[in-house]
Amino acid sequence: MKTLQSGLTNKILIVGPCSAESKEQLRQIASGLSKFNLNYFRAGIWKPRTMPSSFEGVGSIGLTWLKDIKKEYSLKVCCEVANPNHVEQCLNAGIDALWIGARTTTNPFSVQDIADSLKGEQMPIFVKNPLNPDLKLWIGAIERLQKAGIESVFAVHRGFSLTDNGIYRQTPLWQIPIELKRIFPEIKIISDSSHIAGKREFVASLSQTAMNLGLDGLMLEVHNQPDLAKTDSQQQLSLQEFENLMNNLNITNTDENYLPETIEVLRNKIDNIDKKIIELLGERMVVSNQIAQVKKRLNLSVLQVNRWSKLLSDRMVYSNKKQLSENFTKELFELIHKESVRIQDEIIKKE
Protein backbone atom coordinates (compact mmCIF):
# COMPACT_ATOMS: atom_id res chain seq x y z
CA MET A 1 0.00 0.00 0.00
CA LYS A 2 1.34 3.42 -0.96
CA THR A 3 1.58 5.94 1.85
CA LEU A 4 2.84 9.48 1.97
CA GLN A 5 6.16 8.33 3.39
CA SER A 6 6.73 6.02 0.43
CA GLY A 7 7.39 8.98 -1.88
CA LEU A 8 10.80 10.38 -2.74
CA THR A 9 10.45 12.93 0.05
CA ASN A 10 9.03 12.52 3.53
CA LYS A 11 5.70 14.17 4.16
CA ILE A 12 3.83 14.90 7.36
CA LEU A 13 0.45 13.25 7.73
CA ILE A 14 -2.01 14.44 10.42
CA VAL A 15 -5.34 12.60 10.27
CA GLY A 16 -8.38 12.06 12.45
CA PRO A 17 -11.87 13.36 13.13
CA CYS A 18 -12.73 17.04 13.28
CA SER A 19 -14.01 16.49 16.83
CA ALA A 20 -13.63 13.84 19.48
CA GLU A 21 -17.22 12.74 20.11
CA SER A 22 -16.81 9.57 22.16
CA LYS A 23 -14.10 7.15 23.15
CA GLU A 24 -15.58 4.44 20.93
CA GLN A 25 -15.72 6.81 17.95
CA LEU A 26 -12.01 7.59 18.36
CA ARG A 27 -11.18 3.89 18.71
CA GLN A 28 -12.97 2.96 15.50
CA ILE A 29 -11.23 5.72 13.55
CA ALA A 30 -7.81 5.03 15.08
CA SER A 31 -8.18 1.32 14.34
CA GLY A 32 -8.88 2.08 10.69
CA LEU A 33 -6.00 4.55 10.44
CA SER A 34 -3.42 2.49 12.31
CA LYS A 35 -2.24 0.74 9.12
CA PHE A 36 -1.08 4.06 7.69
CA ASN A 37 2.18 5.77 8.59
CA LEU A 38 0.55 8.67 10.40
CA ASN A 39 2.69 11.27 12.07
CA TYR A 40 -0.19 12.31 14.32
CA PHE A 41 -3.74 11.28 15.08
CA ARG A 42 -5.77 14.47 15.40
CA ALA A 43 -9.03 15.28 17.16
CA GLY A 44 -10.56 18.54 18.32
CA ILE A 45 -11.33 18.62 22.05
CA TRP A 46 -12.34 22.26 22.40
CA LYS A 47 -14.14 23.53 19.29
CA PRO A 48 -14.36 27.29 18.63
CA ARG A 49 -17.82 27.56 17.08
CA THR A 50 -19.51 30.66 15.71
CA MET A 51 -22.79 29.96 17.51
CA PRO A 52 -22.89 28.95 21.20
CA SER A 53 -25.70 26.51 20.42
CA SER A 54 -23.31 24.47 18.25
CA PHE A 55 -21.32 21.48 19.52
CA GLU A 56 -18.25 23.01 21.14
CA GLY A 57 -16.37 19.81 21.88
CA VAL A 58 -16.33 17.34 24.76
CA GLY A 59 -13.69 19.27 26.67
CA SER A 60 -11.07 17.84 29.00
CA ILE A 61 -12.48 14.29 29.04
CA GLY A 62 -11.33 14.02 25.42
CA LEU A 63 -7.72 14.26 26.54
CA THR A 64 -8.17 11.03 28.49
CA TRP A 65 -9.56 9.37 25.37
CA LEU A 66 -6.57 10.57 23.32
CA LYS A 67 -4.18 9.20 25.95
CA ASP A 68 -5.87 5.80 25.59
CA ILE A 69 -5.68 5.98 21.79
CA LYS A 70 -1.99 6.81 22.02
CA LYS A 71 -1.33 3.78 24.21
CA GLU A 72 -3.60 1.28 22.44
CA TYR A 73 -2.61 2.06 18.83
CA SER A 74 0.91 3.47 19.31
CA LEU A 75 -0.16 6.70 17.62
CA LYS A 76 1.13 10.14 18.49
CA VAL A 77 -1.80 12.45 19.17
CA CYS A 78 -2.47 16.15 18.74
CA CYS A 79 -5.30 18.61 19.32
CA GLU A 80 -6.13 22.31 19.06
CA VAL A 81 -5.44 24.83 21.81
CA ALA A 82 -6.75 28.38 22.09
CA ASN A 83 -5.45 29.56 25.45
CA PRO A 84 -2.84 28.77 28.17
CA ASN A 85 -5.34 26.65 30.11
CA HIS A 86 -5.71 24.34 27.12
CA VAL A 87 -1.93 24.17 26.80
CA GLU A 88 -1.46 23.23 30.44
CA GLN A 89 -4.04 20.46 30.26
CA CYS A 90 -2.50 19.05 27.06
CA LEU A 91 0.99 19.08 28.57
CA ASN A 92 -0.27 17.27 31.67
CA ALA A 93 -2.05 14.70 29.49
CA GLY A 94 1.07 13.95 27.44
CA ILE A 95 -0.34 15.18 24.13
CA ASP A 96 2.44 14.98 21.52
CA ALA A 97 1.72 18.06 19.40
CA LEU A 98 -0.61 21.05 19.33
CA TRP A 99 -2.17 23.18 16.65
CA ILE A 100 -3.36 26.77 16.83
CA GLY A 101 -6.56 27.44 14.90
CA ALA A 102 -7.27 30.19 12.41
CA ARG A 103 -9.43 32.21 14.80
CA THR A 104 -6.66 32.21 17.40
CA THR A 105 -3.93 33.06 14.90
CA THR A 106 -5.96 36.13 13.97
CA ASN A 107 -5.42 37.52 17.50
CA PRO A 108 -1.74 38.29 18.33
CA PHE A 109 -2.58 38.63 22.04
CA SER A 110 -3.90 35.06 22.13
CA VAL A 111 -0.90 33.72 20.25
CA GLN A 112 1.47 35.51 22.62
CA ASP A 113 -0.32 34.05 25.64
CA ILE A 114 0.05 30.56 24.17
CA ALA A 115 3.70 31.19 23.30
CA ASP A 116 4.41 32.33 26.87
CA SER A 117 2.72 29.22 28.28
CA LEU A 118 4.96 27.01 26.09
CA LYS A 119 8.29 28.50 27.17
CA GLY A 120 10.66 25.74 28.15
CA GLU A 121 8.65 23.11 26.27
CA GLN A 122 9.78 21.37 23.11
CA MET A 123 6.92 19.91 21.13
CA PRO A 124 5.73 20.45 17.55
CA ILE A 125 3.34 23.37 17.17
CA PHE A 126 1.27 23.71 13.99
CA VAL A 127 0.02 27.22 13.22
CA LYS A 128 -2.95 27.62 10.91
CA ASN A 129 -3.17 30.73 8.76
CA PRO A 130 -5.48 33.52 9.99
CA LEU A 131 -9.02 33.74 8.64
CA ASN A 132 -8.17 36.71 6.43
CA PRO A 133 -5.39 36.62 3.81
CA ASP A 134 -2.86 38.48 5.96
CA LEU A 135 0.57 36.93 5.47
CA LYS A 136 2.21 39.19 8.06
CA LEU A 137 -0.25 38.03 10.71
CA TRP A 138 0.60 34.40 9.93
CA ILE A 139 4.34 35.14 10.03
CA GLY A 140 3.90 37.06 13.29
CA ALA A 141 2.26 34.06 14.96
CA ILE A 142 5.08 31.78 13.85
CA GLU A 143 7.74 34.21 15.05
CA ARG A 144 6.09 34.62 18.47
CA LEU A 145 6.39 30.88 19.03
CA GLN A 146 9.96 30.79 17.75
CA LYS A 147 10.94 33.62 20.08
CA ALA A 148 9.47 31.59 22.94
CA GLY A 149 12.08 28.95 22.16
CA ILE A 150 9.86 26.52 20.26
CA GLU A 151 12.10 24.92 17.64
CA SER A 152 9.53 22.80 15.79
CA VAL A 153 7.02 25.30 14.43
CA PHE A 154 5.02 24.35 11.35
CA ALA A 155 2.57 26.31 9.20
CA VAL A 156 -0.83 24.92 8.23
CA HIS A 157 -2.54 26.28 5.12
CA ARG A 158 -6.31 25.99 5.63
CA GLY A 159 -7.53 28.57 3.12
CA PHE A 160 -8.94 32.06 3.64
CA SER A 161 -12.39 33.46 4.26
CA LEU A 162 -13.42 35.80 1.46
CA THR A 163 -16.74 37.37 0.51
CA ASP A 164 -17.08 34.79 -2.26
CA ASN A 165 -15.25 31.48 -1.78
CA GLY A 166 -16.56 29.93 -4.97
CA ILE A 167 -16.97 26.16 -4.82
CA TYR A 168 -14.84 25.80 -1.69
CA ARG A 169 -15.51 26.52 1.96
CA GLN A 170 -12.34 28.61 2.06
CA THR A 171 -10.44 30.10 -0.88
CA PRO A 172 -7.03 28.41 -1.24
CA LEU A 173 -5.07 31.48 -2.42
CA TRP A 174 -2.08 29.18 -2.98
CA GLN A 175 0.12 32.19 -3.65
CA ILE A 176 0.12 33.03 0.07
CA PRO A 177 1.65 29.77 1.37
CA ILE A 178 4.00 29.90 -1.63
CA GLU A 179 5.12 33.37 -0.56
CA LEU A 180 5.52 32.14 3.04
CA LYS A 181 7.78 29.37 1.71
CA ARG A 182 9.82 31.91 -0.23
CA ILE A 183 10.31 34.09 2.84
CA PHE A 184 10.91 31.18 5.24
CA PRO A 185 12.16 28.24 3.16
CA GLU A 186 12.96 26.32 6.35
CA ILE A 187 9.30 26.36 7.50
CA LYS A 188 7.37 23.22 6.64
CA ILE A 189 3.84 23.92 5.38
CA ILE A 190 1.00 21.43 5.78
CA SER A 191 -2.20 21.60 3.71
CA ASP A 192 -5.46 21.33 5.63
CA SER A 193 -7.31 20.23 2.52
CA SER A 194 -10.46 19.34 4.45
CA HIS A 195 -11.05 22.87 5.71
CA ILE A 196 -10.31 24.41 2.33
CA ALA A 197 -12.67 22.00 0.59
CA GLY A 198 -15.73 22.16 2.81
CA LYS A 199 -17.03 19.17 0.84
CA ARG A 200 -15.40 15.76 0.80
CA GLU A 201 -15.51 15.48 -3.00
CA PHE A 202 -12.91 18.25 -3.31
CA VAL A 203 -10.45 16.96 -0.70
CA ALA A 204 -8.48 14.61 -2.95
CA SER A 205 -7.98 17.19 -5.71
CA LEU A 206 -6.86 19.87 -3.24
CA SER A 207 -4.50 17.39 -1.57
CA GLN A 208 -2.93 16.58 -4.93
CA THR A 209 -2.51 20.28 -5.69
CA ALA A 210 -0.73 20.67 -2.35
CA MET A 211 1.64 17.84 -3.27
CA ASN A 212 2.17 19.26 -6.77
CA LEU A 213 3.20 22.57 -5.19
CA GLY A 214 5.70 20.83 -2.95
CA LEU A 215 3.93 21.38 0.36
CA ASP A 216 5.24 19.26 3.20
CA GLY A 217 2.21 17.25 4.22
CA LEU A 218 -1.52 17.02 4.79
CA MET A 219 -3.95 17.55 7.66
CA LEU A 220 -7.12 15.63 6.84
CA GLU A 221 -10.38 15.00 8.66
CA VAL A 222 -11.56 11.38 8.70
CA HIS A 223 -14.61 9.99 10.50
CA ASN A 224 -16.05 6.51 10.94
CA GLN A 225 -19.53 7.88 10.09
CA PRO A 226 -18.97 11.25 8.37
CA ASP A 227 -22.62 12.04 7.70
CA LEU A 228 -23.38 11.72 11.41
CA ALA A 229 -20.44 13.81 12.60
CA LYS A 230 -21.27 16.54 15.10
CA THR A 231 -18.99 19.04 13.34
CA ASP A 232 -18.06 19.60 9.70
CA SER A 233 -19.85 16.48 8.49
CA GLN A 234 -19.72 17.45 4.81
CA GLN A 235 -15.94 17.73 4.62
CA GLN A 236 -14.88 14.65 6.58
CA LEU A 237 -13.78 11.58 4.65
CA SER A 238 -14.83 8.05 5.47
CA LEU A 239 -12.05 5.57 6.22
CA GLN A 240 -12.49 4.04 2.75
CA GLU A 241 -12.37 7.45 1.06
CA PHE A 242 -9.17 8.24 2.94
CA GLU A 243 -7.62 4.94 1.84
CA ASN A 244 -8.60 5.68 -1.77
CA LEU A 245 -6.98 9.11 -1.51
CA MET A 246 -3.76 7.60 -0.18
CA ASN A 247 -3.67 4.97 -2.91
CA ASN A 248 -4.12 7.54 -5.67
CA LEU A 249 -2.06 10.42 -4.33
CA ASN A 250 1.05 11.18 -6.35
CA ILE A 251 3.99 12.40 -4.30
CA THR A 252 6.01 14.78 -6.45
CA ASN A 253 9.76 15.16 -6.16
CA THR A 254 10.82 18.56 -4.80
CA ASP A 255 14.58 18.00 -5.11
CA GLU A 256 15.85 20.50 -7.70
CA ASN A 257 19.00 18.42 -8.15
CA TYR A 258 16.89 16.03 -10.20
CA LEU A 259 15.87 18.68 -12.74
CA PRO A 260 16.87 17.77 -16.31
CA GLU A 261 18.65 20.18 -18.62
CA THR A 262 15.50 20.61 -20.69
CA ILE A 263 13.81 22.39 -17.78
CA GLU A 264 16.76 24.77 -17.42
CA VAL A 265 16.50 25.60 -21.12
CA LEU A 266 12.79 26.32 -20.78
CA ARG A 267 13.40 28.36 -17.63
CA ASN A 268 15.86 30.52 -19.53
CA LYS A 269 13.15 31.16 -22.10
CA ILE A 270 10.77 32.20 -19.35
CA ASP A 271 13.42 34.53 -17.89
CA ASN A 272 13.81 36.26 -21.25
CA ILE A 273 10.05 36.54 -21.74
CA ASP A 274 9.65 38.00 -18.24
CA LYS A 275 12.24 40.67 -19.00
CA LYS A 276 10.30 41.62 -22.10
CA ILE A 277 7.06 41.78 -20.09
CA ILE A 278 8.70 44.13 -17.58
CA GLU A 279 10.07 46.30 -20.38
CA LEU A 280 6.62 46.51 -21.98
CA LEU A 281 4.99 47.36 -18.66
CA GLY A 282 7.55 50.12 -18.21
CA GLU A 283 6.67 51.48 -21.66
CA ARG A 284 2.97 51.29 -20.78
CA MET A 285 3.47 53.36 -17.63
CA VAL A 286 5.38 55.98 -19.64
CA VAL A 287 2.30 56.32 -21.84
CA SER A 288 0.12 56.53 -18.70
CA ASN A 289 2.36 59.37 -17.57
CA GLN A 290 1.80 61.16 -20.87
CA ILE A 291 -1.97 60.64 -20.62
CA ALA A 292 -1.91 62.12 -17.12
CA GLN A 293 -0.22 65.26 -18.44
CA VAL A 294 -3.03 65.71 -20.95
CA LYS A 295 -5.72 65.05 -18.33
CA LYS A 296 -4.13 67.58 -16.01
CA ARG A 297 -4.05 70.23 -18.73
CA LEU A 298 -7.71 69.61 -19.60
CA ASN A 299 -8.78 69.16 -15.95
CA LEU A 300 -10.08 65.63 -16.61
CA SER A 301 -10.60 62.99 -13.92
CA VAL A 302 -8.08 60.18 -13.63
CA LEU A 303 -10.70 57.45 -13.82
CA GLN A 304 -12.58 57.19 -17.09
CA VAL A 305 -15.06 54.43 -16.32
CA ASN A 306 -16.28 53.72 -19.85
CA ARG A 307 -12.71 53.47 -21.16
CA TRP A 308 -11.67 51.15 -18.31
CA SER A 309 -14.71 48.92 -18.77
CA LYS A 310 -14.10 48.60 -22.52
CA LEU A 311 -10.37 48.00 -22.05
CA LEU A 312 -10.96 45.19 -19.55
CA SER A 313 -13.61 43.56 -21.71
CA ASP A 314 -11.42 43.71 -24.84
CA ARG A 315 -8.41 42.24 -23.02
CA MET A 316 -10.44 39.36 -21.65
CA VAL A 317 -11.82 38.53 -25.10
CA TYR A 318 -8.31 38.63 -26.57
CA SER A 319 -6.93 36.48 -23.74
CA ASN A 320 -9.34 33.69 -24.69
CA LYS A 321 -7.71 33.53 -28.10
CA LYS A 322 -4.35 33.02 -26.37
CA GLN A 323 -5.70 30.25 -24.10
CA LEU A 324 -5.46 32.44 -20.99
CA SER A 325 -8.17 32.26 -18.35
CA GLU A 326 -10.45 35.25 -17.97
CA ASN A 327 -9.89 35.36 -14.22
CA PHE A 328 -6.13 35.59 -14.70
CA THR A 329 -6.48 38.33 -17.30
CA LYS A 330 -8.93 40.26 -15.17
CA GLU A 331 -6.66 40.16 -12.10
CA LEU A 332 -3.60 41.05 -14.16
CA PHE A 333 -5.15 44.11 -15.79
CA GLU A 334 -6.74 45.24 -12.56
CA LEU A 335 -3.22 45.40 -11.11
CA ILE A 336 -1.89 47.21 -14.18
CA HIS A 337 -4.79 49.66 -14.09
CA LYS A 338 -4.29 50.24 -10.37
CA GLU A 339 -0.66 51.22 -10.95
CA SER A 340 -1.64 53.40 -13.90
CA VAL A 341 -4.23 55.23 -11.79
CA ARG A 342 -1.65 55.73 -9.03
CA ILE A 343 0.84 57.26 -11.47
CA GLN A 344 -1.76 59.55 -13.02
CA ASP A 345 -3.06 60.65 -9.63
CA GLU A 346 0.44 61.57 -8.46
CA ILE A 347 1.10 63.63 -11.60
CA ILE A 348 -2.22 65.48 -11.48
CA LYS A 349 -1.71 66.33 -7.79
CA LYS A 350 1.67 67.94 -8.46
CA GLU A 351 1.73 71.73 -8.53
C-alpha positions in Angstrom: 0.0 0.0 0.0 1.3 3.4 -1.0 1.6 5.9 1.8 2.8 9.5 2.0 6.2 8.3 3.4 6.7 6.0 0.4 7.4 9.0 -1.9 10.8 10.4 -2.7 10.4 12.9 0.0 9.0 12.5 3.5 5.7 14.2 4.2 3.8 14.9 7.4 0.5 13.2 7.7 -2.0 14.4 10.4 -5.3 12.6 10.3 -8.4 12.1 12.5 -11.9 13.4 13.1 -12.7 17.0 13.3 -14.0 16.5 16.8 -13.6 13.8 19.5 -17.2 12.7 20.1 -16.8 9.6 22.2 -14.1 7.1 23.2 -15.6 4.4 20.9 -15.7 6.8 18.0 -12.0 7.6 18.4 -11.2 3.9 18.7 -13.0 3.0 15.5 -11.2 5.7 13.6 -7.8 5.0 15.1 -8.2 1.3 14.3 -8.9 2.1 10.7 -6.0 4.5 10.4 -3.4 2.5 12.3 -2.2 0.7 9.1 -1.1 4.1 7.7 2.2 5.8 8.6 0.5 8.7 10.4 2.7 11.3 12.1 -0.2 12.3 14.3 -3.7 11.3 15.1 -5.8 14.5 15.4 -9.0 15.3 17.2 -10.6 18.5 18.3 -11.3 18.6 22.1 -12.3 22.3 22.4 -14.1 23.5 19.3 -14.4 27.3 18.6 -17.8 27.6 17.1 -19.5 30.7 15.7 -22.8 30.0 17.5 -22.9 29.0 21.2 -25.7 26.5 20.4 -23.3 24.5 18.3 -21.3 21.5 19.5 -18.2 23.0 21.1 -16.4 19.8 21.9 -16.3 17.3 24.8 -13.7 19.3 26.7 -11.1 17.8 29.0 -12.5 14.3 29.0 -11.3 14.0 25.4 -7.7 14.3 26.5 -8.2 11.0 28.5 -9.6 9.4 25.4 -6.6 10.6 23.3 -4.2 9.2 26.0 -5.9 5.8 25.6 -5.7 6.0 21.8 -2.0 6.8 22.0 -1.3 3.8 24.2 -3.6 1.3 22.4 -2.6 2.1 18.8 0.9 3.5 19.3 -0.2 6.7 17.6 1.1 10.1 18.5 -1.8 12.4 19.2 -2.5 16.2 18.7 -5.3 18.6 19.3 -6.1 22.3 19.1 -5.4 24.8 21.8 -6.8 28.4 22.1 -5.4 29.6 25.5 -2.8 28.8 28.2 -5.3 26.7 30.1 -5.7 24.3 27.1 -1.9 24.2 26.8 -1.5 23.2 30.4 -4.0 20.5 30.3 -2.5 19.1 27.1 1.0 19.1 28.6 -0.3 17.3 31.7 -2.0 14.7 29.5 1.1 13.9 27.4 -0.3 15.2 24.1 2.4 15.0 21.5 1.7 18.1 19.4 -0.6 21.1 19.3 -2.2 23.2 16.7 -3.4 26.8 16.8 -6.6 27.4 14.9 -7.3 30.2 12.4 -9.4 32.2 14.8 -6.7 32.2 17.4 -3.9 33.1 14.9 -6.0 36.1 14.0 -5.4 37.5 17.5 -1.7 38.3 18.3 -2.6 38.6 22.0 -3.9 35.1 22.1 -0.9 33.7 20.3 1.5 35.5 22.6 -0.3 34.0 25.6 0.1 30.6 24.2 3.7 31.2 23.3 4.4 32.3 26.9 2.7 29.2 28.3 5.0 27.0 26.1 8.3 28.5 27.2 10.7 25.7 28.2 8.7 23.1 26.3 9.8 21.4 23.1 6.9 19.9 21.1 5.7 20.4 17.5 3.3 23.4 17.2 1.3 23.7 14.0 0.0 27.2 13.2 -3.0 27.6 10.9 -3.2 30.7 8.8 -5.5 33.5 10.0 -9.0 33.7 8.6 -8.2 36.7 6.4 -5.4 36.6 3.8 -2.9 38.5 6.0 0.6 36.9 5.5 2.2 39.2 8.1 -0.3 38.0 10.7 0.6 34.4 9.9 4.3 35.1 10.0 3.9 37.1 13.3 2.3 34.1 15.0 5.1 31.8 13.8 7.7 34.2 15.1 6.1 34.6 18.5 6.4 30.9 19.0 10.0 30.8 17.7 10.9 33.6 20.1 9.5 31.6 22.9 12.1 28.9 22.2 9.9 26.5 20.3 12.1 24.9 17.6 9.5 22.8 15.8 7.0 25.3 14.4 5.0 24.4 11.3 2.6 26.3 9.2 -0.8 24.9 8.2 -2.5 26.3 5.1 -6.3 26.0 5.6 -7.5 28.6 3.1 -8.9 32.1 3.6 -12.4 33.5 4.3 -13.4 35.8 1.5 -16.7 37.4 0.5 -17.1 34.8 -2.3 -15.2 31.5 -1.8 -16.6 29.9 -5.0 -17.0 26.2 -4.8 -14.8 25.8 -1.7 -15.5 26.5 2.0 -12.3 28.6 2.1 -10.4 30.1 -0.9 -7.0 28.4 -1.2 -5.1 31.5 -2.4 -2.1 29.2 -3.0 0.1 32.2 -3.7 0.1 33.0 0.1 1.6 29.8 1.4 4.0 29.9 -1.6 5.1 33.4 -0.6 5.5 32.1 3.0 7.8 29.4 1.7 9.8 31.9 -0.2 10.3 34.1 2.8 10.9 31.2 5.2 12.2 28.2 3.2 13.0 26.3 6.4 9.3 26.4 7.5 7.4 23.2 6.6 3.8 23.9 5.4 1.0 21.4 5.8 -2.2 21.6 3.7 -5.5 21.3 5.6 -7.3 20.2 2.5 -10.5 19.3 4.4 -11.0 22.9 5.7 -10.3 24.4 2.3 -12.7 22.0 0.6 -15.7 22.2 2.8 -17.0 19.2 0.8 -15.4 15.8 0.8 -15.5 15.5 -3.0 -12.9 18.3 -3.3 -10.4 17.0 -0.7 -8.5 14.6 -3.0 -8.0 17.2 -5.7 -6.9 19.9 -3.2 -4.5 17.4 -1.6 -2.9 16.6 -4.9 -2.5 20.3 -5.7 -0.7 20.7 -2.4 1.6 17.8 -3.3 2.2 19.3 -6.8 3.2 22.6 -5.2 5.7 20.8 -2.9 3.9 21.4 0.4 5.2 19.3 3.2 2.2 17.2 4.2 -1.5 17.0 4.8 -3.9 17.5 7.7 -7.1 15.6 6.8 -10.4 15.0 8.7 -11.6 11.4 8.7 -14.6 10.0 10.5 -16.1 6.5 10.9 -19.5 7.9 10.1 -19.0 11.2 8.4 -22.6 12.0 7.7 -23.4 11.7 11.4 -20.4 13.8 12.6 -21.3 16.5 15.1 -19.0 19.0 13.3 -18.1 19.6 9.7 -19.9 16.5 8.5 -19.7 17.4 4.8 -15.9 17.7 4.6 -14.9 14.6 6.6 -13.8 11.6 4.7 -14.8 8.0 5.5 -12.1 5.6 6.2 -12.5 4.0 2.8 -12.4 7.5 1.1 -9.2 8.2 2.9 -7.6 4.9 1.8 -8.6 5.7 -1.8 -7.0 9.1 -1.5 -3.8 7.6 -0.2 -3.7 5.0 -2.9 -4.1 7.5 -5.7 -2.1 10.4 -4.3 1.0 11.2 -6.4 4.0 12.4 -4.3 6.0 14.8 -6.4 9.8 15.2 -6.2 10.8 18.6 -4.8 14.6 18.0 -5.1 15.9 20.5 -7.7 19.0 18.4 -8.2 16.9 16.0 -10.2 15.9 18.7 -12.7 16.9 17.8 -16.3 18.7 20.2 -18.6 15.5 20.6 -20.7 13.8 22.4 -17.8 16.8 24.8 -17.4 16.5 25.6 -21.1 12.8 26.3 -20.8 13.4 28.4 -17.6 15.9 30.5 -19.5 13.2 31.2 -22.1 10.8 32.2 -19.3 13.4 34.5 -17.9 13.8 36.3 -21.2 10.0 36.5 -21.7 9.6 38.0 -18.2 12.2 40.7 -19.0 10.3 41.6 -22.1 7.1 41.8 -20.1 8.7 44.1 -17.6 10.1 46.3 -20.4 6.6 46.5 -22.0 5.0 47.4 -18.7 7.6 50.1 -18.2 6.7 51.5 -21.7 3.0 51.3 -20.8 3.5 53.4 -17.6 5.4 56.0 -19.6 2.3 56.3 -21.8 0.1 56.5 -18.7 2.4 59.4 -17.6 1.8 61.2 -20.9 -2.0 60.6 -20.6 -1.9 62.1 -17.1 -0.2 65.3 -18.4 -3.0 65.7 -21.0 -5.7 65.0 -18.3 -4.1 67.6 -16.0 -4.0 70.2 -18.7 -7.7 69.6 -19.6 -8.8 69.2 -16.0 -10.1 65.6 -16.6 -10.6 63.0 -13.9 -8.1 60.2 -13.6 -10.7 57.5 -13.8 -12.6 57.2 -17.1 -15.1 54.4 -16.3 -16.3 53.7 -19.8 -12.7 53.5 -21.2 -11.7 51.2 -18.3 -14.7 48.9 -18.8 -14.1 48.6 -22.5 -10.4 48.0 -22.0 -11.0 45.2 -19.5 -13.6 43.6 -21.7 -11.4 43.7 -24.8 -8.4 42.2 -23.0 -10.4 39.4 -21.6 -11.8 38.5 -25.1 -8.3 38.6 -26.6 -6.9 36.5 -23.7 -9.3 33.7 -24.7 -7.7 33.5 -28.1 -4.4 33.0 -26.4 -5.7 30.3 -24.1 -5.5 32.4 -21.0 -8.2 32.3 -18.4 -10.5 35.2 -18.0 -9.9 35.4 -14.2 -6.1 35.6 -14.7 -6.5 38.3 -17.3 -8.9 40.3 -15.2 -6.7 40.2 -12.1 -3.6 41.1 -14.2 -5.1 44.1 -15.8 -6.7 45.2 -12.6 -3.2 45.4 -11.1 -1.9 47.2 -14.2 -4.8 49.7 -14.1 -4.3 50.2 -10.4 -0.7 51.2 -11.0 -1.6 53.4 -13.9 -4.2 55.2 -11.8 -1.6 55.7 -9.0 0.8 57.3 -11.5 -1.8 59.6 -13.0 -3.1 60.6 -9.6 0.4 61.6 -8.5 1.1 63.6 -11.6 -2.2 65.5 -11.5 -1.7 66.3 -7.8 1.7 67.9 -8.5 1.7 71.7 -8.5 
